[in-house]
Structures are given as C-alpha cells and as structure tokens.
Amino acid sequence: MTGILTGKNLLISGVITEASMAFHTARLAQEQGAKVVLTGYGRLSLVERIAKRLPEEAPVVELDVTDQAHLDSLATRVSEFVPTIDGVLHSIGFAPAGALGGDFLATAWNDVATTVHTSAYSLKALAVAALPLMSSGGSIVGLDFDARQAWPAYNWMGVAKAALESVSRYLARDLGPRGIRVNLVSAGPIRTMAAKSIPGFSGLEDAWTGRAPLGWDTSDPTPVAQAACALLSDWFPATTGSMIMVDGGFHALGFAEGESAAR
C-alpha cells in the first residue's frame, strides 16, 4: 500500500530516545514510505543506537545548530545518503537551568541568548542549511508548545517558543516563492526527556489531562507524529505560516488555576 510520504526524503532532527516526538515522527514517516536521515548532537552514539530501532535503520549526521561550520556542511553530508530533501522536521530546543524555572526576572542574558539561539533562531538556521537540497520545494515543520500565554516555570523557554512561532511566519513569507511551506505543530505536554527538565511538569500534565475536551495522553506522542507527517506530505499544499494545535483541544478552553475541568 502506498503511504502519504512514499518517495519523500526527510531530514529529522531531535531524536534522543524512543520517547522523543521526533522518533515517533521518523517511525511513522518510514511506515508511510519516506526515506529518513536523522541529525544528532552530543552523544551521537546514542542517536545511532536509537536509529536502529526504527522500522528501517536511518543514517545519522552530526548537527549542532549553533555551529556555523556544521550548518554550512550539512547539505553536503546529507547528500551522501539522499540526493534531495522534501521535508525537514525541527525538533530542537534547549534552555540552561537558569532560564527554565527559577526567577524569570533574574535570568542572565547569556542564558537567555543560549535559549533563543538554540530553540528559535535554529529554525531559520536549519532551513537555510537544508535549502541547497530543496530546489523542488517541500515542507518544513517545527514542534512547538503554545506560547500565547505565560506558563508556570516555563519562563524564557516560553519566550523562545514565542520567537519560534514568529520565525516560522517570516520563513513562510520568504520561502513560499521557492515552493517551501513552513508550519508548526503545537503539541500538548508529552512525557519526553526534555519534559523532565521542566519544573512542575507533572502538575501541568495533570491539569491538561483533566481539561482537554478530547482528553490527552501524555505518554502517547503518536497524534503529534501523525500531524507532523501530514504536514510533511503533499496533503497540505496551500498551508503555510500556520500553527496546528495537537493538544486534545486544551487551547480552546485554557486553564485558570483552581478551576475545575467539569462544567
């Protein structure tokens, strides 16, 4: 059976463990017919081990999105495995401890700069690095967490996510004439390695599960992966600059402290 990504070559960043939303996107993308190349940073051997757990082992290229030399050489290194790229998944974010939790007002600029560089500017950096292999257009999808309100303890990562959302719109403007769509998937809280670093995450996921109209399973990244794969396919040919909400409908109701999910 032909999948919605048959014949597509995808570059997927952010795979760290099998719980990663990026891992599940890569898995589903392969099941839908795509050829996948992963990027990894730091403990590259860990990413290579995880790559073997996909339906088809995927090659891994090293990428530090804050290293210009890595970005400049990315297209050349990826082309060793695929001649072109049809889609890119940006699943990258990092905040030093001082920028996530703690005192928002006391966070040092260096920590803020690192957070914004890694979590927001990197979307533009990755897009530009992939451009030489996207001459026939394609789709760039970023994973997001709704930054339209101030979340407890999320602090400067929330600011970085707001910047990510703005970057995606400007990229959509500038890459549209090249036939490249740029969209975000705003996911509800998922119990990943990154989530464990967020102070008070358990309280957030409890509130989400009880409040989302459709319910929300914080242990299941599949709905997020399905949305990402749909956007990476040709099924959204006229959608760009958008943020697709995959959160069980939580965003439509919001959450007030002390408010019951029941009406």
N, C-alpha and C positions, 0 to 999 in steps of 0.2 A: 504494500500500500504506500502511495506517495504521501509524504508529510508536507507540512506547510513551509518547511525550510530545506526541502530537497534541492541540492545543487548550490546551497549557500555556504560561504566560508565565513566563519565568525571568529572574532578576537574577543576573548572573555577574560576580564581582569577580576581579581578579588577572591579567587578560590583559595581558602586556607584550610578548611576542614569539610567533612561531608555535610555538616550542618549549614554551611555557607549558602546564602541565596544564590551566589554565583555558581556554586557547584550544581545546585539543582537546575539552574538555567542551562548550564552546559549539558547536563544529563538529558534534559527534556529536548534540547536543541538537537542532540545527536539522534534521539529517538524520532525526531521529526525530519531527519535526513541531512542535517548540517554536518560539515566538517569543522572541527573546533580546534583553535590554538589558544592555549592559556598563557597568561603572564603571571609571574611570581616575583616576589621581592623578599629579601632577607633569607629565611630558611627555605631556599629553593628546593632542597631535597624533600622537604615535607610536601610541597606542592606537587612534586613529581610522583610521590607515593600516592597522593590523592588522585592524581590524573589517571593512575592505573585502575582506579575503582569506577571510572566511567564505563558506560557500555563498550566504548572503544577508547583505548588509551590515547590521550591527547598530548601533543608536543607542548613543551613549556619553554617560554623565552623570558629572560630576566628583564624586569622593568621597575625602576624606581622613578615614579612620575615627577620627582623633584630634581632628577639628574638629567640635565640637558643632553649629555652625551648618550644616555640610554634612549632618550626620545628621538634624537637625531638618527640613531641607527636602527630604530625599531622596525621600520618598513623593510629594510634590507634583511634583517634577521627573520622577520615573519615570512618573507618571500621564499625562504629556504623550505617552507612547508606548504604554503599556498600561494598561487600567483597573484590573487586579488583578495580583497576583503569586501564582503557585502554588509557586514554588521559588526558593531562594536558594543560590548557591554562594559559600562563604567561602574564598578562596584568597589570604590576606593574611598576610604575615609580614615583619618587619624587625628586625635587630639591628645596633647600631653595632659598629664593628670591635673595640672593647674587650670586647664581650660574646660574640663569636664567635671562638674561637681564643684564643691568649694565655693569661694566668694567670687561671683561674677565681676564685681567692681574692682577686685584686687588682682585680677589676672594680668600678668605681664605681657607686653606687646610681642615678645619673642614667641610665647606660647600661642598667642592669637594668630600671629603670622604663619606659624607652622600648621595650625589647624586649617586656616583658609587656603593656604597653598596646596596642601595635600588633599583636602576634601572638596574644594570648589574650583580653583584655578586649574587643577589637574584634568577636569573635564575638557577644557579648551586645549590643554597641552596634549592630551591623548588623542583628541580629534585631529589636531594638526599633524601629529606624528603618523596617524593612520591614513591621512589624505592621499599620499602617493599611491596607495593600493586601492583607492576608492574612486577611480576615474569614471566608473559607470554608475555612480550614486550609491545609495544604500541607506542604512539606518543606524543611528547612534542612540543607545538607551542608557540612562543613568538610574541608579537606585537611590531613592530619596526617603526622607522622613519629614512629613509635613511641617514646614517651618513658618506657617502663618500665625502661629501663636507661641508664646513662651512656655516651654515645658519645664517641670521641676527638674533641676540639676543638669539639664542638657546644655545650658549656658552657651559657650562660644561655639560648640558644635552646632547648636541651633542657628547661630548667626551664619556659620559656614554653609549650612544647608539652605538658608535663605539666599546666600550668594550663589550656590549651585543652581537653584531654580532660576535665578536671573541669568546666569551664564548660559543655561540651556536655551533660553529665549533668544539671546543675542546670537548664539551659534545657529539656531534655527533660521534666523534672518540672513546670516551671512553664508550659510552652507546650502540653503534652499536652491539658489540658482545652479548649484552643482548636482542637484537631484538627491541631496542627502537630508534625511529627516532627523530631527533631534527631539527626543521626548524623555520624560522621566516617569518612573513608576514609584509612586509614594506608597510605601508598604506600612502596614501595621507592625507592631513590635514582634520580632521573631527571635527566638532564643538561640542566638549565634554567639560565637566567641567575642565579637565586637560588642554585643549587647551586654555581656557580662561586665564590661568595663564602665557601664553607665550606672552611677549611684542611684538607688531607688528603682531599678528596672522592674523588680518583682511587683512593686506597687502599681507601676504603670501597666504591666501586662494584666494584672488582676482587674484593674479598672476597665481596660479595653475589652477584656473577655465578657465582662458583665454589661457593657454599654453598647457594643456594636450590634446593630439591628439583625445582622445575619450571623452573629456570633463570630468568634475569632479564636483560632487555634495557634498559640504562639510557638508550637513545636512543628508546624507544618508550613514550609516555605513554598509548597507546590503552587498555590494560587499566584504568588508573586512571579515565580518562574514562568507560569503559563502566560501571564500578561507580558512579561519581557519578551518571550518567544513570539508572541503575536505581533508585537511592535517591531521585532527584528525581521519578520516575514513581510510579504507583499500585501498583507490583508489590511494595512492602514496606509494606503498610498497617498492620501491627502491630509494626513495628520502630522503636524509638527509644532514644536513650541508648546506642547501640552504636558500636563501632569496628570497621569492616570492614577486614580485612587484605588488601591487594593488593600482595604483595611476593614472589611466587613461592614462598611457604612458608618464607621465611627465619626468620620469627618463631618458628616451631615448633621450630627447631633451635638458634638463637642462633649465636654466634660467639666462640670463645676464641682469643686471639692465639697464632699458631703452630700452630693446629690445622688439620689437613688437611680439605678438604671430602670427601675419599674415606673410606669406612668399610670 
